[in-house]
Amino acid sequence: MFIGFFVQNYLKGGLDTFLIELINNWPNKNDDIVLFCNKSHPGLDNLNKLILKKKFKIIEYNFGQNHNFYKNKSKILKLLISVYLIIYNLFYFRKLLKNYKFNKFIVVNGGYPGGHASIYASIVYGIYKNIDSKPILNVHSIVGDPIKRDIGNLHYRILNKCFDFLISHSISKIITCSNAVNNSFENRKIFKKINKITIYNGITEQVVSKKKNKEKEIKNIVILATYEPIKGHEIAIDAIHELIKKRKDIKLLNYGDSDFSHKSHINFLRKKVRGLNLERFVEFNEFTKETSKIYENSFLILIPTQAEGFGLTAIEAMMHSLPVIGFNSGGLKEVIENNVNGFLIKKRDANELAEKINFLIENKDIYRKFCYNSYKIYIKNFNSNNMANKYYEQIKL
């Protein structure tokens, strides 16, 4: 088969990992795979280096939409500009894709509606195809409620209504990474009749060092997430502030990509740490490809995200036999088994977070049991071969 993937991405992280794992573990080695990716993606080099499939290539495309251009424009002018850009981009992506006769075309979205390039690709590739050749929409984050999100903004409300209508008539099915993401499409009634399938993300098992941070005096509590407000770093900082009243043998290590549009937020986090005198206990680092070393030196992993579609970091931690603590929401409820391989706590509850971290430090037998259970759950539910085989079966249908 000849298979196309399309992605628009501006951050290194989970979406790259998903594509690398899926394509490298594709069941049919004879299939030709093409990935369309925006040139401005900071993780493009990683995709080129780490996707090892022989019959594979990346096609880079140009796309840029400066939202500052809309500032200080009237509602009518914003709408007219948007209409012009929609027409222009539909022609651009039609020209980009028209010569490719894929057996299946999958548009991979971090969320929905996702990037505008992904929207245009879904529409232009699907609108001219019969139902068997229409694109598959692949979504990895909780779908927002358009009424709440676009309230008071006529410009975006009209645009999203148009996009929903066009995409719903251009795709054949939707594949999501969790039941939580799947169910969140209930916010978009127009997709009610479209077939939706859940396939959990997976990762390839690696040889893991037996050296663990639990053997060390300082317990490294780790967050791997982009530095943006929704990821909940400030809640973890508050928890550490609470926890050091009881103990000093902890450190919160943050690893994330701050290259995109979140510089102001990381500056806010640094200021918060200084204000609470936590410089000894909280550290900020840039994203690194050497995540195995991070996990090997971790005591546990925190995922304080307010609305996590799945939690790829959680299964990476589980592969390394680490407990995971996250909020009781979204797709994390399908990955973390409460009181089995970690804890699910109330949203934004720094005190409960501090209590659970302290509990695992003080109860070594339970900590070891959680470590063992994490690996068992990973092997059973979240390995990359299972994921790739399920995607392959959906594409063959």
Contacts in CASP RR format, 6 or more apart in sequence:
PFRMAT RR
TARGET T0000
AUTHOR 0000-0000-0000
METHOD contacts of the structure
MODEL  1
MFIGFFVQNYLKGGLDTFLIELINNWPNKNDDIVLFCNKSHPGLDNLNKL
ILKKKFKIIEYNFGQNHNFYKNKSKILKLLISVYLIIYNLFYFRKLLKNY
KFNKFIVVNGGYPGGHASIYASIVYGIYKNIDSKPILNVHSIVGDPIKRD
IGNLHYRILNKCFDFLISHSISKIITCSNAVNNSFENRKIFKKINKITIY
NGITEQVVSKKKNKEKEIKNIVILATYEPIKGHEIAIDAIHELIKKRKDI
KLLNYGDSDFSHKSHINFLRKKVRGLNLERFVEFNEFTKETSKIYENSFL
ILIPTQAEGFGLTAIEAMMHSLPVIGFNSGGLKEVIENNVNGFLIKKRDA
NELAEKINFLIENKDIYRKFCYNSYKIYIKNFNSNNMANKYYEQIKL
1 28 0 8 1.000
1 31 0 8 1.000
1 32 0 8 1.000
1 103 0 8 1.000
1 104 0 8 1.000
1 395 0 8 1.000
1 396 0 8 1.000
2 31 0 8 1.000
2 32 0 8 1.000
2 34 0 8 1.000
2 100 0 8 1.000
2 101 0 8 1.000
2 102 0 8 1.000
2 103 0 8 1.000
3 31 0 8 1.000
3 32 0 8 1.000
3 33 0 8 1.000
3 34 0 8 1.000
3 102 0 8 1.000
3 103 0 8 1.000
3 104 0 8 1.000
3 105 0 8 1.000
3 106 0 8 1.000
3 395 0 8 1.000
4 33 0 8 1.000
4 34 0 8 1.000
4 35 0 8 1.000
4 36 0 8 1.000
4 100 0 8 1.000
4 102 0 8 1.000
4 104 0 8 1.000
4 105 0 8 1.000
4 106 0 8 1.000
5 19 0 8 1.000
5 23 0 8 1.000
5 33 0 8 1.000
5 34 0 8 1.000
5 35 0 8 1.000
5 36 0 8 1.000
5 105 0 8 1.000
5 106 0 8 1.000
5 107 0 8 1.000
5 108 0 8 1.000
6 35 0 8 1.000
6 36 0 8 1.000
6 105 0 8 1.000
6 106 0 8 1.000
6 107 0 8 1.000
6 108 0 8 1.000
6 117 0 8 1.000
6 118 0 8 1.000
6 121 0 8 1.000
6 125 0 8 1.000
6 135 0 8 1.000
7 15 0 8 1.000
7 19 0 8 1.000
7 35 0 8 1.000
7 36 0 8 1.000
7 37 0 8 1.000
7 38 0 8 1.000
7 41 0 8 1.000
7 107 0 8 1.000
7 108 0 8 1.000
7 118 0 8 1.000
8 37 0 8 1.000
8 38 0 8 1.000
8 41 0 8 1.000
8 63 0 8 1.000
8 114 0 8 1.000
8 115 0 8 1.000
8 116 0 8 1.000
8 117 0 8 1.000
8 118 0 8 1.000
9 15 0 8 1.000
9 16 0 8 1.000
9 37 0 8 1.000
9 38 0 8 1.000
9 41 0 8 1.000
9 43 0 8 1.000
9 110 0 8 1.000
10 38 0 8 1.000
10 40 0 8 1.000
10 41 0 8 1.000
10 42 0 8 1.000
10 260 0 8 1.000
11 42 0 8 1.000
11 226 0 8 1.000
11 257 0 8 1.000
11 259 0 8 1.000
11 260 0 8 1.000
12 42 0 8 1.000
12 43 0 8 1.000
12 46 0 8 1.000
12 257 0 8 1.000
12 259 0 8 1.000
12 287 0 8 1.000
13 43 0 8 1.000
13 226 0 8 1.000
13 257 0 8 1.000
13 287 0 8 1.000
14 140 0 8 1.000
14 312 0 8 1.000
14 313 0 8 1.000
15 108 0 8 1.000
15 110 0 8 1.000
15 140 0 8 1.000
16 43 0 8 1.000
16 46 0 8 1.000
16 47 0 8 1.000
17 203 0 8 1.000
17 312 0 8 1.000
18 108 0 8 1.000
18 140 0 8 1.000
18 177 0 8 1.000
18 201 0 8 1.000
18 312 0 8 1.000
19 35 0 8 1.000
19 47 0 8 1.000
19 51 0 8 1.000
19 108 0 8 1.000
20 46 0 8 1.000
20 47 0 8 1.000
20 50 0 8 1.000
20 51 0 8 1.000
21 201 0 8 1.000
21 202 0 8 1.000
21 203 0 8 1.000
21 204 0 8 1.000
21 384 0 8 1.000
21 387 0 8 1.000
21 388 0 8 1.000
22 384 0 8 1.000
22 387 0 8 1.000
22 388 0 8 1.000
22 391 0 8 1.000
23 33 0 8 1.000
23 35 0 8 1.000
23 51 0 8 1.000
23 53 0 8 1.000
23 56 0 8 1.000
24 50 0 8 1.000
24 51 0 8 1.000
24 52 0 8 1.000
24 53 0 8 1.000
24 204 0 8 1.000
24 384 0 8 1.000
25 204 0 8 1.000
25 384 0 8 1.000
25 385 0 8 1.000
25 387 0 8 1.000
25 388 0 8 1.000
26 33 0 8 1.000
26 53 0 8 1.000
26 388 0 8 1.000
26 392 0 8 1.000
27 388 0 8 1.000
27 389 0 8 1.000
27 392 0 8 1.000
28 392 0 8 1.000
29 53 0 8 1.000
29 54 0 8 1.000
29 55 0 8 1.000
30 55 0 8 1.000
31 55 0 8 1.000
32 55 0 8 1.000
32 56 0 8 1.000
33 53 0 8 1.000
33 55 0 8 1.000
33 56 0 8 1.000
34 56 0 8 1.000
34 57 0 8 1.000
34 58 0 8 1.000
34 59 0 8 1.000
34 100 0 8 1.000
34 102 0 8 1.000
35 47 0 8 1.000
35 51 0 8 1.000
35 56 0 8 1.000
35 57 0 8 1.000
35 58 0 8 1.000
35 59 0 8 1.000
36 58 0 8 1.000
36 59 0 8 1.000
36 60 0 8 1.000
36 61 0 8 1.000
36 96 0 8 1.000
36 97 0 8 1.000
36 121 0 8 1.000
37 44 0 8 1.000
37 47 0 8 1.000
37 58 0 8 1.000
37 59 0 8 1.000
37 60 0 8 1.000
37 61 0 8 1.000
38 60 0 8 1.000
38 61 0 8 1.000
38 62 0 8 1.000
38 63 0 8 1.000
38 64 0 8 1.000
38 117 0 8 1.000
39 60 0 8 1.000
39 61 0 8 1.000
39 62 0 8 1.000
40 63 0 8 1.000
40 64 0 8 1.000
41 47 0 8 1.000
42 257 0 8 1.000
42 259 0 8 1.000
42 260 0 8 1.000
44 58 0 8 1.000
44 60 0 8 1.000
46 289 0 8 1.000
47 58 0 8 1.000
48 58 0 8 1.000
51 58 0 8 1.000
61 93 0 8 1.000
61 96 0 8 1.000
61 117 0 8 1.000
63 89 0 8 1.000
63 116 0 8 1.000
63 117 0 8 1.000
65 85 0 8 1.000
65 116 0 8 1.000
69 81 0 8 1.000
70 78 0 8 1.000
70 81 0 8 1.000
70 155 0 8 1.000
73 81 0 8 1.000
75 154 0 8 1.000
75 155 0 8 1.000
78 155 0 8 1.000
79 154 0 8 1.000
79 155 0 8 1.000
79 158 0 8 1.000
82 155 0 8 1.000
82 159 0 8 1.000
86 120 0 8 1.000
86 162 0 8 1.000
89 116 0 8 1.000
89 117 0 8 1.000
89 120 0 8 1.000
90 120 0 8 1.000
90 123 0 8 1.000
90 124 0 8 1.000
92 120 0 8 1.000
93 117 0 8 1.000
93 120 0 8 1.000
93 121 0 8 1.000
93 124 0 8 1.000
93 125 0 8 1.000
94 124 0 8 1.000
97 121 0 8 1.000
97 124 0 8 1.000
97 125 0 8 1.000
102 133 0 8 1.000
103 133 0 8 1.000
103 395 0 8 1.000
104 133 0 8 1.000
104 136 0 8 1.000
104 395 0 8 1.000
105 125 0 8 1.000
105 126 0 8 1.000
105 133 0 8 1.000
105 135 0 8 1.000
105 136 0 8 1.000
106 135 0 8 1.000
106 136 0 8 1.000
106 138 0 8 1.000
106 175 0 8 1.000
106 395 0 8 1.000
107 118 0 8 1.000
107 121 0 8 1.000
107 122 0 8 1.000
107 125 0 8 1.000
107 135 0 8 1.000
107 136 0 8 1.000
107 137 0 8 1.000
107 138 0 8 1.000
107 171 0 8 1.000
108 118 0 8 1.000
108 138 0 8 1.000
108 140 0 8 1.000
109 115 0 8 1.000
109 118 0 8 1.000
109 137 0 8 1.000
109 138 0 8 1.000
109 139 0 8 1.000
109 140 0 8 1.000
109 141 0 8 1.000
110 139 0 8 1.000
110 140 0 8 1.000
110 141 0 8 1.000
111 139 0 8 1.000
111 140 0 8 1.000
111 141 0 8 1.000
111 142 0 8 1.000
111 143 0 8 1.000
112 137 0 8 1.000
112 139 0 8 1.000
112 141 0 8 1.000
112 143 0 8 1.000
112 144 0 8 1.000
112 185 0 8 1.000
112 188 0 8 1.000
113 119 0 8 1.000
113 160 0 8 1.000
113 163 0 8 1.000
113 164 0 8 1.000
113 167 0 8 1.000
119 163 0 8 1.000
119 167 0 8 1.000
121 135 0 8 1.000
122 135 0 8 1.000
122 137 0 8 1.000
122 167 0 8 1.000
122 170 0 8 1.000
122 171 0 8 1.000
123 166 0 8 1.000
123 167 0 8 1.000
123 170 0 8 1.000
125 134 0 8 1.000
125 135 0 8 1.000
125 170 0 8 1.000
126 133 0 8 1.000
126 134 0 8 1.000
126 135 0 8 1.000
126 170 0 8 1.000
126 171 0 8 1.000
127 166 0 8 1.000
127 169 0 8 1.000
127 170 0 8 1.000
129 135 0 8 1.000
131 172 0 8 1.000
132 172 0 8 1.000
133 172 0 8 1.000
134 170 0 8 1.000
134 171 0 8 1.000
134 172 0 8 1.000
135 170 0 8 1.000
135 171 0 8 1.000
135 172 0 8 1.000
136 171 0 8 1.000
136 172 0 8 1.000
136 173 0 8 1.000
136 174 0 8 1.000
136 175 0 8 1.000
136 394 0 8 1.000
136 395 0 8 1.000
137 167 0 8 1.000
137 171 0 8 1.000
137 173 0 8 1.000
137 174 0 8 1.000
137 175 0 8 1.000
138 174 0 8 1.000
138 175 0 8 1.000
138 176 0 8 1.000
139 174 0 8 1.000
139 175 0 8 1.000
139 176 0 8 1.000
139 177 0 8 1.000
139 181 0 8 1.000
140 176 0 8 1.000
140 177 0 8 1.000
140 181 0 8 1.000
140 201 0 8 1.000
140 309 0 8 1.000
140 310 0 8 1.000
141 181 0 8 1.000
141 307 0 8 1.000
141 309 0 8 1.000
142 180 0 8 1.000
142 181 0 8 1.000
142 184 0 8 1.000
142 307 0 8 1.000
142 308 0 8 1.000
142 309 0 8 1.000
142 330 0 8 1.000
143 181 0 8 1.000
143 184 0 8 1.000
143 185 0 8 1.000
143 187 0 8 1.000
143 188 0 8 1.000
144 184 0 8 1.000
144 187 0 8 1.000
145 187 0 8 1.000
146 157 0 8 1.000
146 160 0 8 1.000
146 161 0 8 1.000
146 164 0 8 1.000
146 187 0 8 1.000
146 188 0 8 1.000
147 187 0 8 1.000
149 156 0 8 1.000
150 156 0 8 1.000
150 157 0 8 1.000
150 160 0 8 1.000
164 188 0 8 1.000
164 190 0 8 1.000
164 191 0 8 1.000
165 190 0 8 1.000
168 190 0 8 1.000
168 191 0 8 1.000
168 194 0 8 1.000
171 194 0 8 1.000
172 195 0 8 1.000
173 194 0 8 1.000
173 195 0 8 1.000
173 196 0 8 1.000
173 197 0 8 1.000
173 394 0 8 1.000
174 182 0 8 1.000
174 185 0 8 1.000
174 191 0 8 1.000
174 194 0 8 1.000
174 195 0 8 1.000
174 196 0 8 1.000
174 197 0 8 1.000
175 196 0 8 1.000
175 197 0 8 1.000
175 198 0 8 1.000
175 199 0 8 1.000
175 391 0 8 1.000
175 394 0 8 1.000
176 182 0 8 1.000
176 185 0 8 1.000
176 196 0 8 1.000
176 197 0 8 1.000
176 198 0 8 1.000
176 199 0 8 1.000
177 198 0 8 1.000
177 199 0 8 1.000
177 200 0 8 1.000
177 201 0 8 1.000
177 309 0 8 1.000
177 310 0 8 1.000
178 198 0 8 1.000
178 200 0 8 1.000
178 309 0 8 1.000
178 310 0 8 1.000
178 330 0 8 1.000
178 331 0 8 1.000
178 334 0 8 1.000
178 335 0 8 1.000
179 198 0 8 1.000
179 331 0 8 1.000
179 334 0 8 1.000
180 309 0 8 1.000
180 310 0 8 1.000
180 329 0 8 1.000
180 330 0 8 1.000
180 331 0 8 1.000
180 333 0 8 1.000
180 334 0 8 1.000
181 198 0 8 1.000
181 309 0 8 1.000
181 310 0 8 1.000
181 330 0 8 1.000
181 331 0 8 1.000
182 196 0 8 1.000
182 197 0 8 1.000
182 198 0 8 1.000
185 191 0 8 1.000
185 196 0 8 1.000
186 192 0 8 1.000
197 394 0 8 1.000
199 387 0 8 1.000
199 390 0 8 1.000
199 391 0 8 1.000
199 394 0 8 1.000
200 310 0 8 1.000
200 334 0 8 1.000
200 381 0 8 1.000
200 382 0 8 1.000
200 386 0 8 1.000
200 387 0 8 1.000
201 310 0 8 1.000
201 311 0 8 1.000
201 312 0 8 1.000
201 315 0 8 1.000
201 382 0 8 1.000
201 387 0 8 1.000
202 312 0 8 1.000
202 315 0 8 1.000
202 382 0 8 1.000
202 383 0 8 1.000
202 384 0 8 1.000
202 386 0 8 1.000
202 387 0 8 1.000
203 312 0 8 1.000
203 315 0 8 1.000
203 316 0 8 1.000
203 319 0 8 1.000
203 382 0 8 1.000
203 383 0 8 1.000
203 384 0 8 1.000
204 383 0 8 1.000
204 384 0 8 1.000
205 319 0 8 1.000
205 378 0 8 1.000
205 379 0 8 1.000
205 383 0 8 1.000
206 292 0 8 1.000
206 319 0 8 1.000
208 292 0 8 1.000
208 295 0 8 1.000
208 296 0 8 1.000
208 319 0 8 1.000
208 320 0 8 1.000
208 321 0 8 1.000
209 292 0 8 1.000
209 296 0 8 1.000
211 296 0 8 1.000
211 297 0 8 1.000
212 296 0 8 1.000
212 299 0 8 1.000
212 321 0 8 1.000
213 219 0 8 1.000
213 220 0 8 1.000
213 296 0 8 1.000
213 297 0 8 1.000
213 298 0 8 1.000
213 299 0 8 1.000
214 299 0 8 1.000
214 364 0 8 1.000
214 367 0 8 1.000
214 371 0 8 1.000
216 297 0 8 1.000
217 249 0 8 1.000
218 249 0 8 1.000
218 250 0 8 1.000
218 251 0 8 1.000
219 249 0 8 1.000
219 250 0 8 1.000
219 251 0 8 1.000
219 299 0 8 1.000
219 300 0 8 1.000
219 361 0 8 1.000
220 251 0 8 1.000
220 253 0 8 1.000
220 297 0 8 1.000
220 298 0 8 1.000
220 299 0 8 1.000
221 236 0 8 1.000
221 240 0 8 1.000
221 250 0 8 1.000
221 251 0 8 1.000
221 252 0 8 1.000
221 253 0 8 1.000
221 298 0 8 1.000
221 299 0 8 1.000
221 300 0 8 1.000
221 302 0 8 1.000
221 357 0 8 1.000
222 252 0 8 1.000
222 253 0 8 1.000
222 254 0 8 1.000
222 255 0 8 1.000
222 294 0 8 1.000
222 295 0 8 1.000
222 298 0 8 1.000
222 299 0 8 1.000
222 300 0 8 1.000
222 301 0 8 1.000
222 302 0 8 1.000
223 231 0 8 1.000
223 233 0 8 1.000
223 236 0 8 1.000
223 252 0 8 1.000
223 253 0 8 1.000
223 254 0 8 1.000
223 255 0 8 1.000
223 301 0 8 1.000
223 302 0 8 1.000
223 303 0 8 1.000
223 304 0 8 1.000
224 255 0 8 1.000
224 256 0 8 1.000
224 291 0 8 1.000
224 294 0 8 1.000
224 301 0 8 1.000
224 313 0 8 1.000
224 316 0 8 1.000
225 231 0 8 1.000
225 232 0 8 1.000
225 233 0 8 1.000
225 254 0 8 1.000
225 255 0 8 1.000
225 256 0 8 1.000
225 303 0 8 1.000
225 305 0 8 1.000
225 313 0 8 1.000
226 256 0 8 1.000
226 257 0 8 1.000
226 258 0 8 1.000
226 260 0 8 1.000
226 262 0 8 1.000
226 287 0 8 1.000
227 233 0 8 1.000
227 254 0 8 1.000
227 256 0 8 1.000
227 257 0 8 1.000
227 258 0 8 1.000
227 262 0 8 1.000
227 265 0 8 1.000
227 266 0 8 1.000
227 269 0 8 1.000
227 284 0 8 1.000
228 262 0 8 1.000
228 265 0 8 1.000
229 262 0 8 1.000
229 265 0 8 1.000
230 305 0 8 1.000
230 306 0 8 1.000
230 307 0 8 1.000
231 304 0 8 1.000
231 305 0 8 1.000
231 306 0 8 1.000
232 304 0 8 1.000
232 305 0 8 1.000
232 306 0 8 1.000
233 254 0 8 1.000
233 269 0 8 1.000
233 304 0 8 1.000
234 268 0 8 1.000
234 269 0 8 1.000
234 272 0 8 1.000
235 304 0 8 1.000
235 348 0 8 1.000
235 349 0 8 1.000
235 350 0 8 1.000
235 353 0 8 1.000
236 252 0 8 1.000
236 254 0 8 1.000
236 302 0 8 1.000
236 304 0 8 1.000
236 350 0 8 1.000
236 353 0 8 1.000
237 252 0 8 1.000
237 269 0 8 1.000
237 272 0 8 1.000
237 273 0 8 1.000
237 276 0 8 1.000
237 278 0 8 1.000
237 282 0 8 1.000
238 350 0 8 1.000
239 350 0 8 1.000
239 351 0 8 1.000
239 353 0 8 1.000
239 354 0 8 1.000
239 357 0 8 1.000
240 250 0 8 1.000
240 252 0 8 1.000
240 278 0 8 1.000
240 281 0 8 1.000
240 282 0 8 1.000
240 354 0 8 1.000
241 276 0 8 1.000
241 278 0 8 1.000
241 350 0 8 1.000
242 350 0 8 1.000
242 351 0 8 1.000
242 354 0 8 1.000
243 250 0 8 1.000
243 354 0 8 1.000
243 357 0 8 1.000
243 358 0 8 1.000
244 250 0 8 1.000
244 278 0 8 1.000
244 281 0 8 1.000
246 358 0 8 1.000
247 358 0 8 1.000
247 361 0 8 1.000
248 281 0 8 1.000
249 361 0 8 1.000
250 281 0 8 1.000
250 357 0 8 1.000
250 361 0 8 1.000
251 281 0 8 1.000
251 282 0 8 1.000
251 283 0 8 1.000
252 281 0 8 1.000
252 282 0 8 1.000
252 283 0 8 1.000
252 302 0 8 1.000
253 283 0 8 1.000
253 285 0 8 1.000
253 294 0 8 1.000
253 298 0 8 1.000
254 269 0 8 1.000
254 282 0 8 1.000
254 283 0 8 1.000
254 284 0 8 1.000
254 285 0 8 1.000
255 285 0 8 1.000
255 286 0 8 1.000
255 287 0 8 1.000
255 288 0 8 1.000
255 291 0 8 1.000
255 294 0 8 1.000
256 285 0 8 1.000
256 286 0 8 1.000
256 287 0 8 1.000
257 286 0 8 1.000
257 287 0 8 1.000
258 266 0 8 1.000
258 286 0 8 1.000
266 284 0 8 1.000
269 284 0 8 1.000
270 284 0 8 1.000
273 279 0 8 1.000
273 282 0 8 1.000
288 294 0 8 1.000
291 316 0 8 1.000
292 320 0 8 1.000
295 301 0 8 1.000
295 316 0 8 1.000
295 317 0 8 1.000
295 320 0 8 1.000
295 322 0 8 1.000
296 320 0 8 1.000
298 317 0 8 1.000
298 320 0 8 1.000
298 322 0 8 1.000
299 322 0 8 1.000
299 360 0 8 1.000
299 361 0 8 1.000
300 317 0 8 1.000
300 322 0 8 1.000
300 323 0 8 1.000
300 324 0 8 1.000
300 325 0 8 1.000
300 342 0 8 1.000
300 357 0 8 1.000
300 360 0 8 1.000
301 313 0 8 1.000
301 314 0 8 1.000
301 317 0 8 1.000
301 322 0 8 1.000
301 323 0 8 1.000
301 324 0 8 1.000
301 325 0 8 1.000
302 324 0 8 1.000
302 325 0 8 1.000
302 326 0 8 1.000
302 353 0 8 1.000
303 311 0 8 1.000
303 313 0 8 1.000
303 314 0 8 1.000
303 324 0 8 1.000
303 325 0 8 1.000
303 326 0 8 1.000
303 327 0 8 1.000
303 332 0 8 1.000
304 326 0 8 1.000
304 327 0 8 1.000
304 353 0 8 1.000
305 311 0 8 1.000
305 326 0 8 1.000
305 327 0 8 1.000
305 332 0 8 1.000
306 327 0 8 1.000
306 329 0 8 1.000
306 347 0 8 1.000
306 348 0 8 1.000
307 329 0 8 1.000
307 330 0 8 1.000
308 327 0 8 1.000
308 329 0 8 1.000
308 330 0 8 1.000
308 331 0 8 1.000
308 332 0 8 1.000
309 330 0 8 1.000
309 331 0 8 1.000
309 332 0 8 1.000
310 331 0 8 1.000
310 332 0 8 1.000
310 334 0 8 1.000
310 335 0 8 1.000
311 331 0 8 1.000
311 332 0 8 1.000
311 335 0 8 1.000
314 324 0 8 1.000
314 332 0 8 1.000
314 335 0 8 1.000
314 336 0 8 1.000
315 335 0 8 1.000
315 378 0 8 1.000
315 382 0 8 1.000
317 323 0 8 1.000
317 324 0 8 1.000
317 374 0 8 1.000
318 324 0 8 1.000
318 335 0 8 1.000
318 341 0 8 1.000
318 374 0 8 1.000
318 375 0 8 1.000
318 377 0 8 1.000
318 378 0 8 1.000
318 382 0 8 1.000
319 375 0 8 1.000
319 378 0 8 1.000
319 382 0 8 1.000
321 371 0 8 1.000
321 372 0 8 1.000
321 374 0 8 1.000
321 375 0 8 1.000
322 371 0 8 1.000
322 374 0 8 1.000
323 341 0 8 1.000
323 342 0 8 1.000
323 343 0 8 1.000
323 360 0 8 1.000
323 367 0 8 1.000
323 370 0 8 1.000
323 371 0 8 1.000
323 374 0 8 1.000
324 335 0 8 1.000
324 336 0 8 1.000
324 341 0 8 1.000
324 342 0 8 1.000
324 374 0 8 1.000
325 336 0 8 1.000
325 342 0 8 1.000
325 343 0 8 1.000
325 345 0 8 1.000
325 353 0 8 1.000
325 356 0 8 1.000
325 357 0 8 1.000
326 332 0 8 1.000
326 336 0 8 1.000
326 343 0 8 1.000
326 344 0 8 1.000
326 345 0 8 1.000
327 344 0 8 1.000
327 345 0 8 1.000
327 346 0 8 1.000
327 347 0 8 1.000
327 348 0 8 1.000
328 338 0 8 1.000
328 344 0 8 1.000
328 345 0 8 1.000
328 346 0 8 1.000
328 347 0 8 1.000
329 347 0 8 1.000
332 344 0 8 1.000
333 344 0 8 1.000
335 382 0 8 1.000
336 342 0 8 1.000
336 343 0 8 1.000
336 344 0 8 1.000
337 373 0 8 1.000
337 377 0 8 1.000
338 344 0 8 1.000
340 370 0 8 1.000
340 373 0 8 1.000
340 377 0 8 1.000
341 370 0 8 1.000
341 373 0 8 1.000
341 374 0 8 1.000
341 377 0 8 1.000
342 370 0 8 1.000
342 374 0 8 1.000
343 356 0 8 1.000
345 352 0 8 1.000
345 353 0 8 1.000
345 356 0 8 1.000
346 352 0 8 1.000
359 366 0 8 1.000
360 366 0 8 1.000
360 367 0 8 1.000
360 370 0 8 1.000
361 367 0 8 1.000
END
